[in-house]
Amino acid sequence: MGNNDVIIIGAGHNSLVAAGYLAKAGRRVVVFEKRSVVGGSAITEETFPGFKISPVADTAGYLSDEVKADLKLDSQVEFIPLDPIASSPEPDGTHLTIWRDTARTVKEIERFSPADAAKYPLFVERMTKIAGVVKGLLEMTPIDLPSVGFADLRAALGLAGPLFKLGRTKGPLALEQHLENPEESAVFQAFPRIAGDHHAMTFITDYLRLLTLGTDNPHELETLIDEEIETHHHEQTKISGAIQEVADALPALGIVAAVLGVIKTMGSITEPPEVLGKLIGGALVGTFLGVFVAYGFVGPLASSLKATYEAEGKYYECIKAGLLAYLAGHAPQVCIEFARKALLTDVRPSFYELEDAVSALSAPA
């Protein structure tokens, strides 16, 4: 198990798709499942004698053509469209069945409500348009969020030990071969979380390279590092800032919807109370929906993104503290302690934990 790059717990259909893509990308993947069958909610079981159904998934849902092509599923799996889509039996023995064919479904609905049957084609048309928008969102590549965690911070602190020790014992020039080709450096490759993070690698190698070129003013270097961290933070927070602006605007849009609803209600002021109540309720829904979506979904999402970006900023502050301590002439272990102290307490390893981790590393050549 130690030779695997990725371990996936649970062999549901989403896990299997993820494992397929990871394996295709060259990763060594192992999937664990406690049951004797795989597929998760998409499995087929004989729940009742003689009846085989999926106990959870009533349909295959949306499976993109791209995924089917990438994993060659068309040649291995037969996809049968569900038709009818749904059937609802009633206590009196009647039933309502929804078919893929709109005209056929209209005839079914007419037996219960001719008025609803007449509106069903318009409902299908509008839902088809909405589904097209949702399909486009599902196929979009999600934004690449930073995922700095405890392991990344320990890796950064662990990498500092060999690099600073090499620079102190053999001189700054001994670092050049590692800085020019970090992909081939045994020091960097011993920390795959750092080696796999392009921005962190560039950040570390650029400033160490400045040190090897003779930069010896810690104040100038600190100003330069602060400027880069601030620029990086500003670029990333544009996303959370834009989402927060949407959250701030949603209550106002809800109020506009409510005002429009009130205007519509005023045009029906002579109608009986039950009609006016329905119109007023519809107007209030606009206000409620704007506030609910803003403070219940969009606002928290913006706050979560902001916290994620701030955590990554602390990651670079940690690296900065170690670099400045090294430039100030401190011993490698002291430099690492400076970097450790820059971390928040919930992710900061203890002095002895870090000392043991650094001591276990072999000296770089």
C-alpha positions as CSV (number, residue, x, y, z in Angstrom):
1,M,0.0,0.0,0.0
2,G,3.0,2.3,0.6
3,N,3.8,2.2,-3.2
4,N,0.5,3.8,-4.2
5,D,0.1,7.5,-5.1
6,V,-3.6,7.7,-4.3
7,I,-5.9,5.7,-1.9
8,I,-9.6,6.0,-2.5
9,I,-12.0,4.9,0.2
10,G,-15.3,3.6,-1.2
11,A,-15.9,2.1,-4.7
12,G,-18.9,4.1,-5.7
13,H,-19.4,5.2,-9.3
14,N,-17.8,8.6,-8.7
15,S,-14.8,7.0,-7.0
16,L,-14.4,4.6,-9.9
17,V,-14.4,7.4,-12.4
18,A,-11.9,9.4,-10.4
19,A,-9.7,6.3,-10.1
20,G,-9.9,5.7,-13.8
21,Y,-8.7,9.2,-14.6
22,L,-5.9,9.0,-12.0
23,A,-4.7,5.7,-13.4
24,K,-4.9,7.1,-17.0
25,A,-2.7,10.0,-15.8
26,G,0.0,7.5,-14.6
27,R,-0.9,7.5,-10.9
28,R,-0.8,4.3,-8.9
29,V,-4.3,4.0,-7.4
30,V,-5.9,1.6,-5.0
31,V,-9.6,1.6,-4.2
32,F,-11.0,0.1,-1.0
33,E,-14.6,-1.1,-0.7
34,K,-16.0,-2.9,2.3
35,R,-18.8,-4.6,0.4
36,S,-18.4,-7.5,-2.0
37,V,-19.8,-5.4,-5.0
38,V,-18.6,-2.1,-6.4
39,G,-20.7,0.7,-7.8
40,G,-22.1,2.4,-4.8
41,S,-25.6,3.9,-5.4
42,A,-25.4,2.7,-9.0
43,I,-25.4,-1.1,-8.3
44,T,-28.2,-3.4,-9.2
45,E,-29.5,-5.8,-6.5
46,E,-32.3,-8.2,-6.1
47,T,-34.0,-6.2,-3.3
48,F,-37.2,-8.3,-3.6
49,P,-37.4,-11.9,-4.9
50,G,-37.5,-11.6,-8.7
51,F,-37.0,-7.9,-8.8
52,K,-33.6,-6.4,-9.6
53,I,-33.4,-2.7,-9.0
54,S,-30.9,0.0,-7.9
55,P,-31.7,0.6,-4.2
56,V,-30.6,4.3,-4.4
57,A,-30.1,5.6,-8.0
58,D,-33.4,5.6,-9.9
59,T,-31.5,6.8,-13.1
60,A,-28.0,6.9,-14.4
61,G,-28.2,10.6,-14.1
62,Y,-25.9,12.8,-16.2
63,L,-22.9,11.1,-17.6
64,S,-21.0,13.3,-20.0
65,D,-19.9,12.1,-23.4
66,E,-16.4,13.2,-22.6
67,V,-16.2,10.8,-19.6
68,K,-17.6,7.9,-21.7
69,A,-15.1,8.5,-24.4
70,D,-12.1,9.0,-22.1
71,L,-12.8,5.8,-20.1
72,K,-14.0,3.9,-23.2
73,L,-17.3,3.1,-21.5
74,D,-19.3,2.9,-24.7
75,S,-17.5,-0.3,-25.6
76,Q,-18.0,-1.9,-22.2
77,V,-21.4,-0.6,-20.9
78,E,-24.7,-0.4,-22.7
79,F,-26.7,2.8,-21.8
80,I,-30.5,2.3,-22.1
81,P,-32.6,5.4,-21.8
82,L,-35.2,5.1,-19.1
83,D,-38.7,5.2,-20.6
84,P,-41.1,5.8,-19.0
85,I,-39.2,8.2,-16.8
86,A,-41.6,7.8,-13.8
87,S,-44.9,6.2,-12.9
88,S,-46.9,7.0,-9.8
89,P,-49.6,4.5,-8.8
90,E,-52.6,5.9,-6.9
91,P,-54.7,4.2,-4.1
92,D,-57.7,4.0,-6.4
93,G,-55.9,1.9,-8.9
94,T,-55.1,4.6,-11.4
95,H,-51.6,5.7,-12.2
96,L,-49.8,8.7,-13.8
97,T,-46.9,7.8,-16.1
98,I,-44.4,10.3,-17.4
99,W,-42.9,9.3,-20.8
100,R,-40.0,10.8,-22.8
101,D,-42.4,11.6,-25.5
102,T,-44.1,14.9,-24.6
103,A,-47.4,14.2,-26.5
104,R,-47.8,10.8,-24.9
105,T,-47.3,12.4,-21.4
106,V,-49.9,15.1,-22.2
107,K,-52.5,12.4,-22.8
108,E,-51.6,10.8,-19.5
109,I,-52.0,14.1,-17.6
110,E,-55.3,15.0,-19.3
111,R,-56.9,12.1,-17.5
112,F,-56.3,14.0,-14.2
113,S,-56.1,17.7,-15.2
114,P,-56.7,19.1,-18.7
115,A,-55.4,22.5,-17.5
116,D,-52.1,21.0,-16.4
117,A,-51.8,18.9,-19.5
118,A,-52.1,22.0,-21.7
119,K,-49.2,23.7,-19.8
120,Y,-46.9,20.6,-19.8
121,P,-45.3,21.3,-23.2
122,L,-44.3,24.8,-22.0
123,F,-42.9,23.3,-18.8
124,V,-40.8,20.8,-20.8
125,E,-39.5,23.6,-23.1
126,R,-38.4,25.7,-20.1
127,M,-36.9,22.9,-18.2
128,T,-34.9,21.8,-21.3
129,K,-33.4,25.3,-21.5
130,I,-32.6,25.2,-17.8
131,A,-31.0,21.8,-18.2
132,G,-28.9,23.1,-21.0
133,V,-27.5,25.8,-18.7
134,V,-26.9,23.3,-15.9
135,K,-25.2,20.9,-18.3
136,G,-22.8,23.7,-19.3
137,L,-22.0,24.4,-15.6
138,L,-21.4,20.7,-15.0
139,E,-18.9,20.6,-17.9
140,M,-16.9,23.6,-16.7
141,T,-13.5,23.0,-15.2
142,P,-13.8,24.2,-11.5
143,I,-11.5,27.0,-10.3
144,D,-8.2,25.7,-9.1
145,L,-8.3,26.4,-5.3
146,P,-5.2,26.2,-3.2
147,S,-5.2,23.3,-0.8
148,V,-2.5,24.0,1.7
149,G,-2.7,21.7,4.6
150,F,-0.7,20.5,7.6
151,A,1.3,18.1,5.3
152,D,2.3,21.0,3.0
153,L,3.5,23.1,5.9
154,R,5.5,20.2,7.4
155,A,7.0,19.6,3.9
156,A,8.1,23.2,3.6
157,L,9.7,23.2,7.0
158,G,11.3,19.8,6.3
159,L,12.7,21.0,3.0
160,A,14.2,24.1,4.6
161,G,16.5,21.9,6.8
162,P,18.5,20.2,4.1
163,L,18.7,23.3,1.9
164,F,19.9,25.6,4.7
165,K,22.3,23.0,6.0
166,L,23.8,22.6,2.5
167,G,24.1,26.3,2.1
168,R,25.8,26.7,5.5
169,T,28.3,23.8,5.2
170,K,29.2,24.0,1.5
171,G,28.5,27.6,0.6
172,P,25.8,29.2,-1.5
173,L,27.2,27.9,-4.7
174,A,26.4,24.3,-3.6
175,L,22.7,25.2,-3.9
176,E,22.9,26.2,-7.5
177,Q,22.5,22.7,-9.0
178,H,19.4,22.2,-6.9
179,L,17.9,25.5,-7.8
180,E,18.6,25.4,-11.5
181,N,17.1,21.9,-11.9
182,P,14.7,21.3,-9.0
183,E,13.0,18.5,-11.0
184,E,16.2,16.5,-10.9
185,S,17.2,17.6,-7.4
186,A,17.1,14.8,-4.8
187,V,16.5,17.4,-2.1
188,F,13.4,18.8,-3.7
189,Q,12.1,15.4,-5.0
190,A,12.2,14.1,-1.4
191,F,9.3,16.4,-0.8
192,P,6.7,15.7,-3.5
193,R,4.2,18.1,-2.0
194,I,6.6,21.0,-2.7
195,A,7.9,19.6,-6.0
196,G,4.3,19.3,-7.2
197,D,3.4,22.8,-6.3
198,H,4.7,25.0,-9.2
199,H,4.1,28.3,-7.4
200,A,5.8,27.2,-4.2
201,M,8.7,25.8,-6.1
202,T,9.2,29.0,-8.0
203,F,8.9,31.1,-4.9
204,I,11.5,29.1,-3.0
205,T,14.0,28.7,-5.8
206,D,13.8,32.4,-7.0
207,Y,14.7,33.8,-3.6
208,L,17.3,31.2,-2.8
209,R,18.8,32.1,-6.2
210,L,18.9,35.7,-5.2
211,L,20.9,34.7,-2.1
212,T,23.4,32.8,-4.2
213,L,23.8,35.8,-6.4
214,G,24.9,37.9,-3.5
215,T,21.8,39.5,-2.1
216,D,22.7,40.3,1.5
217,N,20.2,43.0,2.6
218,P,17.4,41.3,4.6
219,H,15.2,44.4,4.6
220,E,15.2,44.8,0.8
221,L,14.5,41.1,0.4
222,E,11.7,41.2,2.9
223,T,10.1,44.1,0.9
224,L,10.4,42.2,-2.3
225,I,8.9,39.0,-0.8
226,D,6.0,41.0,0.8
227,E,5.2,42.6,-2.6
228,E,5.0,39.2,-4.3
229,I,2.9,37.7,-1.6
230,E,0.6,40.7,-1.7
231,T,0.3,40.5,-5.5
232,H,-0.4,36.8,-5.4
233,H,-3.1,37.3,-2.7
234,H,-4.7,40.1,-4.6
235,E,-4.9,38.0,-7.8
236,Q,-6.6,35.1,-5.9
237,T,-9.0,37.2,-3.9
238,K,-10.5,38.6,-7.0
239,I,-12.6,35.4,-7.2
240,S,-13.9,35.6,-3.6
241,G,-14.4,39.3,-4.0
242,A,-16.5,38.9,-7.1
243,I,-18.6,36.2,-5.3
244,Q,-19.0,38.4,-2.3
245,E,-20.3,41.3,-4.5
246,V,-22.9,38.9,-5.9
247,A,-23.9,38.0,-2.4
248,D,-24.2,41.7,-1.4
249,A,-26.4,42.4,-4.5
250,L,-28.8,39.5,-4.1
251,P,-30.9,41.0,-1.3
252,A,-31.4,44.1,-3.4
253,L,-32.5,42.0,-6.3
254,G,-35.0,40.3,-4.0
255,I,-36.4,43.7,-2.9
256,V,-36.8,44.6,-6.6
257,A,-38.7,41.4,-7.2
258,A,-40.9,42.1,-4.2
259,V,-41.6,45.7,-5.5
260,L,-42.6,44.3,-8.9
261,G,-44.8,41.8,-7.1
262,V,-46.5,44.5,-5.1
263,I,-47.1,46.6,-8.3
264,K,-48.7,43.5,-9.9
265,T,-50.8,43.0,-6.8
266,M,-52.0,46.6,-6.9
267,G,-53.3,46.0,-10.4
268,S,-55.6,43.2,-8.9
269,I,-56.7,45.2,-5.9
270,T,-60.3,44.4,-6.6
271,E,-59.8,40.7,-6.5
272,P,-61.0,38.6,-3.5
273,P,-58.7,38.1,-0.5
274,E,-57.6,34.6,-1.6
275,V,-56.3,35.9,-4.9
276,L,-54.6,38.9,-3.2
277,G,-53.0,36.7,-0.6
278,K,-51.4,34.5,-3.3
279,L,-50.1,37.6,-5.2
280,I,-48.7,39.1,-1.9
281,G,-47.1,35.8,-1.0
282,G,-45.4,35.6,-4.4
283,A,-44.0,39.1,-3.9
284,L,-42.6,38.2,-0.5
285,V,-40.9,35.1,-2.0
286,G,-38.6,37.4,-4.0
287,T,-37.3,39.1,-0.9
288,F,-36.9,35.9,1.1
289,L,-35.1,34.1,-1.8
290,G,-32.7,37.0,-2.3
291,V,-31.8,37.0,1.4
292,F,-31.7,33.3,1.8
293,V,-29.4,32.7,-1.2
294,A,-27.1,35.6,-0.3
295,Y,-26.6,34.7,3.4
296,G,-27.2,31.0,3.2
297,F,-25.1,30.0,0.1
298,V,-23.2,32.7,-1.8
299,G,-21.9,34.7,1.1
300,P,-20.6,31.6,3.0
301,L,-19.0,30.4,-0.2
302,A,-17.1,33.7,-0.6
303,S,-16.0,33.6,3.0
304,S,-14.8,30.0,2.6
305,L,-12.7,31.0,-0.4
306,K,-11.3,34.0,1.4
307,A,-10.2,31.8,4.3
308,T,-8.6,29.3,1.9
309,Y,-6.6,32.0,0.2
310,E,-5.5,33.5,3.6
311,A,-4.3,30.0,4.7
312,E,-2.2,29.8,1.6
313,G,-0.8,33.3,2.3
314,K,0.3,32.0,5.7
315,Y,2.1,29.2,3.9
316,Y,4.3,31.7,2.1
317,E,4.8,33.8,5.2
318,C,6.3,30.7,6.8
319,I,8.7,30.2,3.8
320,K,9.5,34.0,4.0
321,A,10.4,33.8,7.7
322,G,12.8,30.9,7.1
323,L,14.5,32.6,4.1
324,L,15.0,35.9,6.1
325,A,16.4,34.0,9.1
326,Y,18.9,32.2,6.8
327,L,20.0,35.5,5.2
328,A,20.5,36.9,8.7
329,G,23.1,34.2,9.3
330,H,21.2,32.0,11.7
331,A,21.9,28.3,12.0
332,P,19.6,26.0,9.9
333,Q,17.7,24.7,12.9
334,V,17.1,28.3,14.1
335,C,15.9,29.3,10.6
336,I,13.4,26.4,10.7
337,E,12.2,27.6,14.1
338,F,11.6,31.1,12.8
339,A,9.5,29.6,10.0
340,R,7.6,27.3,12.4
341,K,6.7,30.3,14.6
342,A,5.1,32.0,11.6
343,L,2.4,29.4,11.4
344,L,-1.0,29.4,13.0
345,T,-1.2,27.3,16.1
346,D,-3.7,24.8,14.7
347,V,-1.3,23.7,12.0
348,R,2.0,24.4,13.8
349,P,4.0,21.2,14.6
350,S,5.8,21.2,17.9
351,F,9.5,21.9,18.2
352,Y,10.3,18.3,18.9
353,E,8.0,16.9,16.1
354,L,9.8,19.1,13.6
355,E,13.2,18.3,15.0
356,D,12.6,14.6,14.7
357,A,11.3,15.0,11.2
358,V,14.4,17.0,10.1
359,S,16.8,14.7,11.9
360,A,15.4,11.7,10.0
361,L,16.4,13.3,6.6
362,S,19.7,12.3,5.0
363,A,22.2,15.0,4.4
364,P,22.0,16.4,0.8
365,A,25.0,15.9,-1.5
